[in-house]
């Protein structure tokens, strides 16, 4: 990765005047598809706003720094099993991404920084469709992006 920094930390990055902060959010931070994850969704929505504001704050003073929001969909992990209140094992959700697929997208954003990156290209369109919908009951009644409800 040459001279790229994945995370800005303290004075050393400030002294260099460059770096890359990547905050890992979630598609649920853009579209609240799963009501049982409301606290998680809210935390990720807040992270998205903080990341956008940080990007704005650093842009002028540190133009060689990057701030990215990384938004994966469902990743095949034990997240649901280990989440507070339990939940479905993400490894059993049809269409869940492998950790390797998700990591590949993350590596790409390190190599080619962008402000917002979804772990699958179609997720951006799903977000746009959600916010463009006049009847949010339609998209909110659907399954999480890239998945089907069992």
C-alpha positions as CSV (number, residue, x, y, z in Angstrom):
1,X,0.0,0.0,0.0
2,X,3.0,2.3,-0.5
3,X,2.8,5.3,1.9
4,X,-1.0,5.1,2.5
5,X,-2.2,5.1,6.1
6,X,-5.3,3.2,6.9
7,X,-6.2,5.1,10.1
8,X,-5.2,8.5,11.2
9,X,-4.1,8.4,14.8
10,X,-3.0,11.2,16.9
11,X,-0.2,13.7,16.2
12,X,1.8,11.5,13.8
13,X,-0.8,11.6,11.1
14,X,-1.5,15.3,11.8
15,X,2.2,16.0,11.4
16,X,2.2,14.1,8.0
17,X,-0.9,16.0,6.9
18,X,-2.4,12.8,5.3
19,X,-4.0,9.6,6.2
20,X,-7.1,7.5,5.7
21,X,-9.9,7.0,8.2
22,X,-12.4,4.2,7.3
23,X,-15.4,3.9,9.5
24,X,-17.2,0.6,9.1
25,X,-20.9,1.2,9.1
26,X,-23.7,-1.0,7.6
27,X,-26.4,-1.0,5.0
28,X,-28.7,-0.8,8.1
29,X,-27.1,2.5,8.8
30,X,-28.7,3.8,5.5
31,X,-31.9,1.8,5.3
32,X,-33.5,0.4,8.5
33,X,-34.6,-2.9,7.0
34,X,-34.5,-4.9,10.2
35,X,-36.6,-3.5,13.1
36,X,-35.1,-5.8,15.7
37,X,-31.8,-4.1,15.1
38,X,-33.1,-0.6,15.8
39,X,-30.4,0.4,18.3
40,X,-27.7,-1.0,15.9
41,X,-29.4,0.9,13.0
42,X,-29.4,4.1,15.0
43,X,-25.8,3.8,16.0
44,X,-24.8,3.2,12.4
45,X,-26.9,6.2,11.2
46,X,-25.0,8.3,13.8
47,X,-21.6,6.9,12.6
48,X,-22.5,7.9,9.1
49,X,-23.3,11.5,10.1
50,X,-20.1,11.7,12.2
51,X,-18.0,10.4,9.3
52,X,-19.5,12.9,6.9
53,X,-18.9,15.8,9.2
54,X,-15.3,14.7,9.9
55,X,-14.7,14.5,6.2
56,X,-16.0,18.1,5.9
57,X,-13.9,19.3,8.8
58,X,-10.6,17.7,7.5
59,X,-11.1,18.6,3.9
60,X,-9.7,22.1,4.0
61,X,-6.9,21.6,6.6
62,X,-5.8,18.2,5.4
63,X,-6.6,17.9,1.7
64,X,-4.4,14.7,1.4
65,X,-6.4,12.9,4.0
66,X,-9.4,10.7,3.2
67,X,-12.4,9.8,5.3
68,X,-14.5,6.9,4.1
69,X,-17.8,5.3,5.3
70,X,-17.7,1.6,4.4
71,X,-21.2,0.1,4.2
72,X,-21.4,-3.7,4.0
73,X,-24.6,-5.6,3.7
74,X,-25.2,-8.9,5.4
75,X,-21.8,-10.7,6.0
76,X,-21.8,-14.4,6.7
77,X,-20.6,-14.2,10.3
78,X,-21.9,-15.1,13.8
79,X,-23.1,-11.5,14.2
80,X,-26.8,-12.4,14.7
81,X,-26.0,-15.2,17.1
82,X,-23.8,-13.0,19.3
83,X,-25.9,-9.8,19.0
84,X,-27.7,-8.6,22.1
85,X,-31.1,-10.2,22.1
86,X,-29.9,-12.9,19.7
87,X,-30.9,-13.2,16.1
88,X,-30.5,-15.2,13.0
89,X,-27.1,-16.7,12.2
90,X,-26.0,-14.5,9.3
91,X,-24.2,-17.4,7.7
92,X,-27.6,-18.9,7.0
93,X,-29.1,-15.9,5.3
94,X,-29.3,-16.4,1.5
95,X,-27.1,-13.9,-0.4
96,X,-24.9,-13.1,2.6
97,X,-21.4,-12.0,1.6
98,X,-18.4,-13.9,2.6
99,X,-15.8,-12.2,4.7
100,X,-13.4,-12.5,1.9
101,X,-15.7,-10.7,-0.6
102,X,-16.3,-7.9,1.9
103,X,-12.6,-7.6,2.8
104,X,-11.8,-7.3,-1.0
105,X,-14.0,-4.3,-1.3
106,X,-12.3,-2.8,1.8
107,X,-8.9,-3.3,0.4
108,X,-10.0,-1.6,-2.8
109,X,-11.1,1.5,-0.9
110,X,-7.8,1.6,0.8
111,X,-6.1,1.6,-2.6
112,X,-8.6,3.9,-4.2
113,X,-10.1,6.1,-1.5
114,X,-13.7,7.3,-1.9
115,X,-16.1,8.9,0.5
116,X,-18.8,6.2,0.6
117,X,-18.3,2.6,-0.4
118,X,-20.9,-0.2,-0.4
119,X,-19.7,-3.8,-0.3
120,X,-21.8,-4.6,-3.4
121,X,-22.5,-2.2,-6.2
122,X,-26.3,-2.7,-6.2
123,X,-26.6,-1.4,-2.6
124,X,-26.2,2.2,-3.6
125,X,-29.2,1.9,-5.9
126,X,-31.2,0.3,-3.2
127,X,-30.5,3.2,-0.9
128,X,-31.5,5.7,-3.6
129,X,-34.7,3.7,-4.2
130,X,-35.5,3.7,-0.5
131,X,-35.2,7.4,-0.1
132,X,-37.0,8.1,-3.4
133,X,-40.0,6.0,-2.4
134,X,-43.2,7.9,-1.6
135,X,-44.5,5.0,0.4
136,X,-41.8,3.8,2.8
137,X,-43.9,0.9,3.8
138,X,-43.0,-0.8,0.5
139,X,-39.2,-0.8,0.9
140,X,-39.4,-1.2,4.7
141,X,-41.4,-4.4,4.3
142,X,-38.7,-6.0,2.2
143,X,-35.8,-8.1,3.1
144,X,-32.3,-6.7,3.8
145,X,-30.4,-5.8,0.6
146,X,-29.1,-8.7,-1.3
147,X,-31.0,-11.3,0.7
148,X,-34.3,-13.1,0.8
149,X,-36.2,-13.8,4.0
150,X,-36.3,-17.5,4.8
